[in-house]
Amino acid sequence: MKLVLFVLDEVFDTGMTVLLDTFATANELAAAQGIDIAPFEVKLVGTRRRVRTGLGLSAVVEPLSAVHRPDWVVVPALNAKTPERLEQTLLRKDVRSSLAHLQNWHAAGINIAAACTGTFVLAEAGLLNDRDATTTWSLAPFFRQRHPTVRLDDSRMVVESRGVVTAGAAMGHLDLALWLVRRATPELAEIVARFLLIDKRSSQAHYIIPDFLAHNDPLISKFERWARDNLSKGFSLADAAGALAVHSRTLQRRTEAVLGKTPLEFFQDLRIERARQLVSAGCNLEIVASEVGYADSATLRTLLRRKLGQGVRELRAGML
């Protein structure tokens, strides 16, 4: 498999190196199994001869002329962690000039992938329009605002949509790399995962901090505070809107626009988050269920397993 890592200036160090290390490890393990030809040919390519990483290191990259029809072009994340910084970064000359190259590769039938804030570059190039995608969960509200035609699901870790693949936050680069290894050879991917201690993570949902997302919008921030004060009660959109002095439809639309979910779904996320904290701390399950508004502990057990992929035993073991 021929891979091009399309690296822009101030690339996220870990994102770039995780990709390189995973493919290098796959090649080494393949050689140890007697495979003569390395399964992955990787080139570091950019619009400049040398790029700076986010931590100020320097990396020499090959020119675009070195690219001869790769199987995949992968865009590592930009080192921008806030909407303000990312918005400025996306306006940089090297980023804007990269869009045409991505469009041309895609038009030629070459597969394109990106992780974390690299997904914004694909979106800027129009490659995610009317496609399913994911991105770093912390910037999902900004992504929805900037690219409303993308069908974003920030709870997912890796999303493939018609030859374009996106992956989630920061260490989502690792999940993306393993996804690509698995596409070439599932058996090798299993060995690589064991050597690098890569867990199977199909979702970002376990890592999302709901109140962090809520603070992206004043109304949603107020709704979040109201919701936390009312977790033990049954949810009512009318009651929530009344307490915030807005129309129910206004709260519904704003929540969906900022968070990509309904007010009820966000309320349930907060319940699950609080339940996880209390269960992990060893609290009695019946008391936890009552505090977060569930009828009994059996219902809570089911929801924790479905939402987090972990049961009570795993949650408590994780705090030891």
C-alpha positions in Angstrom: 0.0 0.0 0.0 1.4 3.4 -1.1 0.7 6.1 1.5 1.4 9.8 1.4 1.4 11.8 4.6 0.5 15.3 3.3 2.1 17.4 6.0 1.4 21.1 6.5 3.4 23.6 8.6 2.9 23.4 12.4 1.7 19.8 12.1 0.6 18.2 15.4 3.8 16.3 16.4 2.1 13.2 17.9 -0.3 12.9 15.0 2.4 12.7 12.4 4.7 10.5 14.4 2.0 8.1 15.5 1.2 7.5 11.8 4.8 7.0 10.9 5.5 4.7 13.8 2.5 2.5 13.3 3.3 1.9 9.6 7.0 1.4 10.4 6.1 -1.1 13.1 3.8 -2.9 10.7 6.7 -3.2 8.2 9.1 -4.5 10.8 6.6 -7.1 12.1 5.8 -8.2 8.5 9.6 -8.7 7.9 9.9 -10.7 11.1 7.2 -13.1 9.7 9.3 -13.6 6.5 7.4 -11.2 4.2 10.1 -9.8 1.9 8.2 -6.8 0.6 7.2 -4.2 3.1 3.4 -3.8 3.0 3.5 0.0 3.4 5.5 2.5 1.4 5.2 5.8 3.2 6.3 9.2 1.9 6.2 12.5 3.9 5.1 15.1 1.4 4.3 18.8 1.6 4.0 22.0 -0.3 7.3 23.2 1.2 10.7 21.4 1.4 10.7 21.7 5.2 7.9 22.1 7.7 7.9 23.1 11.4 6.0 20.9 13.8 3.8 22.3 16.5 6.6 21.9 19.1 9.1 23.8 16.9 10.9 20.8 15.4 11.9 20.7 11.8 11.0 18.0 9.3 12.2 17.6 5.7 9.5 16.5 3.3 9.5 15.5 -0.3 8.0 17.7 -3.0 4.6 17.0 -4.5 6.4 15.9 -7.7 7.6 12.8 -5.7 4.0 11.6 -5.5 3.1 9.0 -8.1 -0.5 7.9 -7.6 -0.6 6.7 -4.0 -3.3 4.5 -2.7 -4.0 6.9 0.2 -3.3 10.5 1.0 -3.4 11.1 4.8 -3.6 14.6 6.4 -2.3 14.7 10.0 -3.8 17.2 12.4 -2.8 20.9 12.5 -1.5 22.0 15.9 -4.6 24.2 16.7 -6.7 23.2 19.7 -9.2 26.1 19.9 -11.7 27.4 17.4 -10.0 30.8 17.3 -6.5 29.4 16.7 -7.9 26.9 14.1 -9.8 29.5 12.2 -6.6 31.5 11.8 -4.6 28.5 10.8 -7.1 27.5 8.1 -6.6 30.9 6.5 -2.8 30.4 6.1 -1.4 30.5 2.6 0.0 27.0 2.8 -3.3 25.5 4.0 -5.3 27.3 1.3 -2.9 26.1 -1.4 -3.2 22.6 -0.1 -6.9 22.4 -0.9 -6.5 22.2 -4.7 -4.0 19.3 -4.3 -6.5 17.4 -2.2 -9.3 18.1 -4.7 -7.1 16.9 -7.6 -6.1 13.7 -5.8 -9.7 13.0 -4.9 -10.9 13.7 -8.5 -8.3 11.2 -9.7 -9.9 8.5 -7.5 -7.2 8.5 -4.8 -8.5 7.7 -1.3 -8.2 10.6 1.2 -8.0 10.4 5.0 -7.5 12.7 8.0 -7.6 12.7 11.7 -8.4 15.3 14.4 -8.1 18.9 13.1 -6.8 17.5 9.8 -10.5 16.7 9.1 -11.1 20.4 8.9 -8.7 20.6 5.9 -10.7 18.0 4.1 -13.9 19.9 4.8 -12.4 23.2 3.6 -11.6 21.4 0.4 -15.2 20.4 0.0 -14.4 16.7 0.2 -16.8 16.0 3.1 -19.9 17.8 1.7 -22.9 15.5 2.0 -20.7 12.8 3.5 -20.7 11.1 6.9 -17.7 12.2 9.0 -16.2 12.5 12.4 -13.7 15.0 13.9 -12.1 15.8 17.3 -15.0 15.9 19.7 -13.9 19.1 21.4 -14.2 21.1 18.2 -17.4 19.5 16.9 -19.6 22.6 17.6 -17.2 24.8 15.5 -17.1 22.1 12.8 -20.9 22.1 12.6 -21.0 25.8 12.4 -18.4 26.0 9.7 -19.5 23.0 7.6 -23.2 22.5 8.0 -23.5 20.2 5.0 -21.3 17.5 6.5 -23.2 14.7 8.3 -21.0 14.9 11.4 -21.1 12.2 14.2 -18.4 13.2 16.6 -19.2 10.2 18.8 -17.5 7.8 16.3 -13.8 7.2 16.1 -13.3 6.3 12.5 -15.8 7.0 9.7 -15.5 5.8 6.0 -17.7 7.5 3.4 -17.1 6.8 -0.3 -13.3 6.8 -0.3 -12.9 9.5 2.3 -12.0 8.5 5.9 -12.0 10.7 9.0 -10.9 10.0 12.5 -11.4 11.5 15.9 -9.4 13.5 18.4 -5.6 13.5 18.8 -4.9 9.8 19.4 -7.5 9.1 16.7 -4.4 9.1 14.5 -3.6 5.7 16.0 -7.0 4.4 15.3 -6.8 5.7 11.7 -3.4 4.1 11.2 -4.6 0.7 12.5 -7.7 1.0 10.3 -5.4 1.4 7.3 -3.2 -1.5 8.3 -6.3 -3.6 8.8 -7.5 -2.7 5.3 -4.3 -4.1 3.9 -4.0 -7.2 6.1 -6.3 -7.9 9.2 -3.8 -10.4 10.6 -1.0 -7.9 10.7 -3.2 -5.3 12.2 -4.0 -7.6 15.1 -0.2 -8.1 15.8 0.5 -4.4 15.5 -2.3 -3.6 18.0 -0.8 -6.1 20.5 2.7 -4.7 20.1 1.7 -1.1 20.4 -1.0 -1.8 23.1 -3.8 -0.3 20.9 -7.2 -0.9 22.4 -10.2 -1.4 20.2 -12.1 2.0 20.3 -15.0 2.4 18.0 -16.3 5.5 19.7 -15.2 8.8 21.2 -18.3 8.9 23.3 -16.5 7.6 26.4 -14.1 10.6 26.3 -16.5 13.5 25.5 -16.9 16.1 28.3 -20.4 17.4 27.8 -20.0 20.7 29.8 -16.9 21.5 27.7 -19.0 21.4 24.6 -21.8 23.3 26.2 -19.6 26.3 27.0 -19.3 27.0 23.2 -22.7 28.8 23.4 -24.2 31.0 26.1 -27.7 29.5 25.9 -26.4 25.9 25.9 -24.1 26.7 28.8 -27.2 27.9 30.8 -29.1 24.8 29.7 -26.2 22.7 30.9 -26.3 24.3 34.4 -30.1 23.9 34.6 -29.8 20.2 33.5 -27.2 19.4 36.2 -29.5 20.8 38.8 -32.4 18.7 37.6 -30.8 15.3 36.8 -32.9 13.4 39.3 -36.1 14.6 37.7 -37.8 13.6 34.5 -36.8 15.8 31.6 -39.3 18.3 30.2 -38.3 20.5 27.2 -41.0 23.0 28.2 -39.7 23.2 31.8 -36.1 23.7 30.5 -37.1 26.4 28.0 -39.3 28.1 30.6 -36.4 28.2 33.1 -34.2 29.7 30.5 -36.9 32.2 29.2 -36.7 31.0 25.6 -39.2 29.2 23.3 -38.9 25.4 23.3 -38.2 25.5 19.5 -35.3 27.9 20.1 -33.7 25.6 22.7 -34.2 22.6 20.4 -32.7 24.3 17.4 -29.7 25.7 19.3 -28.9 22.4 20.9 -29.0 20.6 17.7 -26.9 23.3 15.9 -24.2 23.4 18.6 -24.1 19.8 19.9 -25.6 17.8 17.1 -28.2 16.3 19.4 -31.6 17.1 21.0 -31.9 18.6 24.4 -33.1 15.3 25.7 -30.1 13.5 24.3 -27.8 16.0 25.9 -29.6 15.7 29.2 -29.2 12.0 29.1 -25.4 12.4 28.3 -25.1 14.5 31.5 -27.0 11.8 33.5 -24.6 9.1 32.2 -21.5 11.3 32.9 -22.7 11.9 36.5 -23.5 8.2 37.0 -20.1 7.2 35.7 -18.4 9.5 38.2 -20.5 8.1 41.1 -20.2 4.5 40.1 -16.4 4.8 39.6 -16.2 6.3 43.1 -17.9 3.2 44.5 -21.3 4.6 45.4 -24.3 2.3 45.9 -25.9 1.6 42.5 -29.5 2.2 43.7 -28.5 5.5 45.2 -26.7 6.5 41.9 -29.8 5.5 39.9 -32.0 7.7 42.0 -29.7 10.7 41.9 -29.5 10.7 38.1 -33.2 10.0 37.6 -33.4 6.3 36.6 -36.1 4.1 38.1 -33.7 1.3 39.2 -30.2 0.0 39.1 -30.9 -2.5 36.3 -31.9 0.3 33.9 -28.7 2.2 34.8 -26.5 -0.9 34.3 -28.0 -1.4 30.8 -27.5 2.3 29.9 -23.9 2.4 31.1 -23.0 -0.6 29.1 -24.8 0.7 26.0 -23.5 4.3 26.2 -19.9 3.7 27.5 -19.2 0.1 26.4 -18.4 -0.6 30.1 -20.2 -2.2 33.0 -20.2 -1.3 36.7 -17.3 -3.7 37.3 -15.1 -2.2 34.6 -15.8 1.4 35.7 -14.9 0.6 39.3 -11.8 -1.3 38.3 -10.6 1.7 36.2 -10.4 3.8 39.4 -8.1 1.4 41.3 
